[in-house]
Amino acid sequence: MHIYTDERSVKEHPHFSGAKAGDALAAEALIDDILAMGSLENIRLAIGASRPCLLPVHAAEDAGMNAVPRAFARGLSNVLGVPTASGIIQMNRVLHTGADGFHRLSFPPVFEGNVEPIEYFLVDDFIAQGGTLANLKGYVEIKGARVIGAIVLSGKAYSARLRPSQETLDGLRQKHGQELEEWWSATFGYGLEKLTESEARYLTRAQDVDTIRTRLALARRTGN
């Protein structure tokens, strides 16, 4: 996972709000300026001799269809000389922007669309808890393709880990014990090891298992 630049540079850009709301021209102007600020050398090294398809997250925000990931993918395609992919979209409107961690955990994104048996490189604008990219990666790979990497415009460094470190996972299990492990598997259909690093850290900060259950239930009721 690669994080291109700092969050402030993106969110304070004059075209950011319009781009998030679906203005394609604003998104292109934002990406042109942001790409000029840094280097893509690490991405070139990650791609190497392969030619993966850049797959942007296609998702609805509160203000409209977020145009930033698609513009970012097009900008990367022009610079790196690799193709972009389309046809895979997020089917549910989760409204993660500005939401807390319990809302994000309660409303995971669901993807649908045609997946080619090729290599993909995922593209998004921000990474918070990492659930969107982790779910998109899972969807693509369960359909028989391969994800070789991902890039976002900005986000916190620890959020770039789509799987928890052993230290973080051990800390989560030590804090909340077998009770959380069993309840989580029964409720969500996967174990704690499938969380992202940021999600696992977030749950570790909760007071106890009852707090986690209560906050998730409240997020579901409020979100609905």
C-alpha positions as CSV (number, residue, x, y, z in Angstrom):
1,M,0.0,0.0,0.0
2,H,1.3,3.4,-1.0
3,I,0.2,6.8,0.4
4,Y,1.1,9.5,-2.1
5,T,0.9,12.7,0.0
6,D,-0.2,14.3,3.2
7,E,-3.9,14.8,4.0
8,R,-3.7,18.6,4.4
9,S,-2.4,19.1,0.8
10,V,-5.5,17.3,-0.5
11,K,-8.3,18.5,1.8
12,E,-7.2,22.2,1.5
13,H,-7.0,22.2,-2.2
14,P,-9.6,24.5,-3.7
15,H,-11.0,21.8,-6.0
16,F,-11.3,19.1,-3.3
17,S,-14.9,19.6,-2.3
18,G,-16.1,19.7,-5.9
19,A,-14.2,16.6,-6.8
20,K,-15.6,14.6,-3.8
21,A,-19.1,15.7,-4.9
22,G,-18.6,14.3,-8.4
23,D,-17.2,17.2,-10.5
24,A,-14.9,15.5,-13.0
25,L,-13.2,18.7,-14.0
26,A,-12.5,19.6,-10.4
27,A,-11.1,16.1,-9.8
28,E,-8.8,16.4,-12.8
29,A,-7.5,19.8,-11.6
30,L,-7.0,18.4,-8.1
31,I,-5.0,15.3,-9.4
32,D,-2.9,17.4,-11.8
33,D,-1.7,19.6,-8.9
34,I,-1.2,16.8,-6.4
35,L,0.7,14.6,-8.9
36,A,3.1,17.5,-9.5
37,M,4.0,17.7,-5.8
38,G,5.6,14.2,-5.5
39,S,7.2,11.2,-7.1
40,L,5.8,8.0,-8.4
41,E,9.1,6.1,-8.3
42,N,7.9,3.8,-5.6
43,I,4.9,2.8,-7.6
44,R,7.1,2.2,-10.7
45,L,9.2,-0.1,-8.6
46,A,6.1,-1.9,-7.2
47,I,4.7,-2.5,-10.7
48,G,8.1,-3.5,-12.1
49,A,7.7,-5.2,-15.5
50,S,4.1,-6.1,-15.0
51,R,1.2,-4.1,-16.6
52,P,-1.6,-4.3,-14.0
53,C,-5.0,-2.6,-14.6
54,L,-5.5,0.4,-12.3
55,L,-8.8,-0.2,-10.5
56,P,-10.3,2.9,-8.8
57,V,-12.9,2.6,-6.1
58,H,-16.3,3.7,-7.6
59,A,-18.4,4.8,-4.6
60,A,-21.2,7.3,-3.7
61,E,-20.5,10.0,-1.1
62,D,-22.9,12.1,0.8
63,A,-22.6,15.0,-1.7
64,G,-22.5,12.8,-4.8
65,M,-20.4,10.2,-6.7
66,N,-16.8,10.7,-5.7
67,A,-14.8,11.6,-8.8
68,V,-11.4,11.6,-7.2
69,P,-10.4,7.9,-7.4
70,R,-11.2,7.7,-11.1
71,A,-9.3,10.9,-11.9
72,F,-6.4,9.7,-9.8
73,A,-6.4,6.4,-11.8
74,R,-6.5,8.3,-15.1
75,G,-3.6,10.5,-14.0
76,L,-1.5,7.5,-12.9
77,S,-2.3,5.7,-16.2
78,N,-1.0,8.7,-18.2
79,V,2.2,8.9,-16.2
80,L,2.9,5.1,-15.8
81,G,1.6,3.9,-19.1
82,V,-0.6,1.2,-17.7
83,P,-4.4,0.7,-18.4
84,T,-7.3,1.5,-16.2
85,A,-10.2,-0.9,-15.4
86,S,-13.9,-0.3,-15.0
87,G,-17.1,-2.2,-14.4
88,I,-16.4,-3.1,-10.8
89,I,-18.5,-0.8,-8.5
90,Q,-19.5,-0.4,-4.9
91,M,-23.1,-1.5,-4.7
92,N,-24.0,0.0,-1.3
93,R,-23.8,3.6,-0.1
94,V,-21.9,3.4,3.2
95,L,-21.1,7.1,3.7
96,H,-17.8,6.5,5.4
97,T,-16.5,10.1,4.9
98,G,-16.3,11.7,8.3
99,A,-17.9,8.7,10.1
100,D,-16.4,7.1,13.2
101,G,-14.9,3.7,13.3
102,F,-18.0,1.9,14.5
103,H,-20.0,3.2,11.6
104,R,-17.3,2.0,9.2
105,L,-17.2,-1.4,10.8
106,S,-21.0,-1.7,10.7
107,F,-21.4,-0.8,7.1
108,P,-18.7,-2.6,5.0
109,P,-18.7,-1.8,1.3
110,V,-20.0,-4.5,-1.1
111,F,-18.7,-4.7,-4.6
112,E,-20.0,-6.2,-7.8
113,G,-19.0,-6.4,-11.4
114,N,-17.0,-8.3,-13.9
115,V,-13.5,-9.3,-12.8
116,E,-10.9,-10.3,-15.4
117,P,-8.3,-12.9,-14.6
118,I,-5.5,-10.4,-14.6
119,E,-3.4,-8.3,-12.2
120,Y,-5.0,-5.2,-10.6
121,F,-3.5,-2.2,-8.8
122,L,-6.2,-0.6,-6.5
123,V,-6.7,3.2,-6.4
124,D,-8.6,5.3,-3.9
125,D,-8.5,8.9,-2.5
126,F,-8.2,8.3,1.2
127,I,-7.6,5.4,3.6
128,A,-9.0,5.6,7.1
129,Q,-9.5,2.1,8.5
130,G,-8.7,0.4,5.2
131,G,-11.9,-1.6,5.0
132,T,-12.9,-0.4,1.5
133,L,-9.6,-1.4,-0.1
134,A,-9.5,-4.7,1.9
135,N,-13.0,-5.6,0.8
136,L,-12.3,-4.6,-2.8
137,K,-9.1,-6.7,-2.7
138,G,-11.1,-9.7,-1.3
139,Y,-13.8,-9.3,-4.0
140,V,-11.2,-9.2,-6.8
141,E,-9.2,-12.1,-5.6
142,I,-12.1,-14.4,-4.8
143,K,-13.1,-13.9,-8.5
144,G,-9.8,-15.3,-9.6
145,A,-7.7,-12.2,-10.2
146,R,-4.6,-10.9,-8.4
147,V,-4.1,-7.6,-6.6
148,I,-0.4,-6.6,-6.6
149,G,-0.7,-3.3,-4.7
150,A,-2.7,-0.2,-4.0
151,I,-2.3,3.5,-3.8
152,V,-4.3,6.3,-2.1
153,L,-3.8,10.0,-2.3
154,S,-3.5,10.4,1.5
155,G,-4.1,8.7,4.9
156,K,-2.3,7.7,8.1
157,A,0.7,5.4,7.7
158,Y,-0.6,2.7,10.0
159,S,-3.9,2.6,8.0
160,A,-1.9,1.4,5.0
161,R,-1.7,-2.1,6.5
162,L,-4.6,-4.2,5.2
163,R,-3.8,-7.0,7.7
164,P,-3.1,-6.5,11.4
165,S,0.4,-7.0,12.7
166,Q,0.8,-9.9,15.1
167,E,1.5,-7.4,17.9
168,T,-1.7,-5.6,17.3
169,L,-3.7,-8.8,17.0
170,D,-2.2,-10.2,20.1
171,G,-3.1,-7.0,22.0
172,L,-6.7,-7.1,20.8
173,R,-7.1,-10.7,21.9
174,Q,-5.4,-10.0,25.2
175,K,-7.7,-7.0,25.9
176,H,-11.0,-8.6,24.9
177,G,-10.4,-12.3,25.1
178,Q,-12.2,-15.2,23.5
179,E,-15.6,-13.6,24.0
180,L,-14.9,-11.0,21.3
181,E,-13.3,-13.6,19.0
182,E,-16.4,-15.9,19.1
183,W,-19.0,-13.1,18.9
184,W,-17.2,-11.4,16.0
185,S,-16.9,-14.6,14.0
186,A,-20.6,-15.4,14.6
187,T,-21.8,-11.9,13.7
188,F,-19.6,-11.0,10.7
189,G,-18.6,-14.4,9.4
190,Y,-14.8,-13.9,9.7
191,G,-12.2,-13.9,12.5
192,L,-10.3,-11.0,14.0
193,E,-7.3,-11.8,11.8
194,K,-9.3,-10.6,8.8
195,L,-9.5,-7.0,10.3
196,T,-7.2,-4.3,9.0
197,E,-4.5,-2.9,11.2
198,S,-6.5,0.3,11.8
199,E,-9.7,-1.6,12.6
200,A,-7.9,-3.9,15.1
201,R,-6.4,-0.9,16.8
202,Y,-9.7,0.8,17.0
203,L,-11.4,-2.1,18.7
204,T,-8.5,-2.5,21.1
205,R,-9.2,1.0,22.4
206,A,-12.8,0.1,23.3
207,Q,-13.4,-0.4,27.0
208,D,-14.8,-4.0,26.8
209,V,-16.8,-6.3,24.5
210,D,-20.2,-5.0,25.7
211,T,-19.1,-1.5,24.6
212,I,-18.2,-2.9,21.1
213,R,-21.5,-4.7,20.7
214,T,-23.5,-1.6,21.9
215,R,-21.6,0.9,19.7
216,L,-22.0,-1.3,16.6
217,A,-25.7,-1.8,17.2
218,L,-26.1,1.9,17.7
219,A,-24.2,2.7,14.5
220,R,-26.5,0.3,12.6
221,R,-29.6,1.9,13.9
222,T,-28.4,5.4,13.3
223,G,-27.0,4.6,9.9
224,N,-30.2,3.0,8.7
